[in-house]
Amino acid sequence: LEAERRRVANVEFAVTTGPGPAPDLDDEAVVIGQVTKGFDVIAEISEVPTFQPNTNLKSFNKFAALLGDDRANNARGIWGKPRKAVIFSASGVVRAADSAAGEEAGPMPVP
């Protein structure tokens, strides 16, 4: 059961929808790939509403952090995150040889 839990761990990553650079990710992230097809799915994901705190909540959180309240940091953890789960299934890795040849071999399952 423990091995199964490790396989289904929560993974957090960013999918940028451009155009242009994503300075918030500079020095914080590693680029792991590029979307080659399924841009309609990326467009749908970008439409999922995210939690954006209002000015009062930001000020209250800043004050709580100044007082040393650990809950302030935890609360900031959800800022900018989707309000509902986005679940990826049937994803994988496109083999470089297939991609270079322009073949539609489909994704290679990730072990």
N, C-alpha and C positions, 0 to 999 in steps of 0.2 A: 504494500500500500504506500509506503514511503517513497519508493521509486516512482510510483504513479503520480504522486503529488509533485515531485520534482519536474516531471514532464509537463505538467499543466500549470506551472507557476505563472503568476502575473508578469507580463513583460511590458515595459513602457517604451515606446519609441515614437518618433515624430515622422509624419509624412508631410513634407512641405508641398504646397500647391502653387508656389510662385506667383507671378513672375519675379525673378530677381533673387538676390541673396537672402539668407535668413540669419541676420546678425545675432539673434537671441541664442542661436545654436553654436556660435563661434567658441572654440576652445572648450565646449561642453559635450560634443557629440562626435560620433564616428559615422561616416557615410557607409552604409552597408549595401546599397543597391540603387536601382533606378526602375521606375515603372515603365514597362515596355508595352503593355496593353492593359485595358481595363480602366482607362481614364474616367469613364462614366462612374465607376465605383468610387474613385478618388473624389470626384465632384460631389457625390452623395455624402461621403464622409465629411467633407469640408462644410457641409450644410448642417451638421449635427450641432445643436446649440451647446455652448460652453458656459461654465459658471464665471461670471464677471462681477466682482464686488463693486458696490457703489462707493462713493467718496466717504460717506460716514463710516462704513464698515472698514475701509482701508485705514482711516484715521484711528478708529478704535483698536484695530489690530496692531498698528504701529505703537500706540500707547501701551497696550498689553505686553508687547515684546520689550519695550523699554523697562517695564516693571519686572521683567524676567519670567513672565507667564509662558510656559512651554506650549500651551494650547494655541498661542498665536502662530507659532511656526507650523503646527499641525493644520491649522485652518488655512494658512497660505498654500498648503499642499494641494488644495482642490481648485485654486484659482486658475482659470484657463483650461480646465479639464472638461471633457464632455459630460453632459448631464445624463447621458445614458450610455450603456456599454456598446462599444464597437468591437465586434468579434470577427476575427479573420479565420477562415477555414479554407481548406483546399489550396493552400498557398505552398510555395516551394521555391526552388532555385532553378533559374534557366541556365542550362549548360552553355558555357562560353562558345564552344564549337558550333552548337546549333544556332546561337544568336548571330554569330559572325557569318554563317552561311545563309541566314535569312529564313531558316526552316521554322515551321510552327510545331516543334516537338512537344510543347507544353512544359509545365513546370516539373522539375525533378523533386519528388517528395523529400522533405528534410527529415532525417532520422530522429 
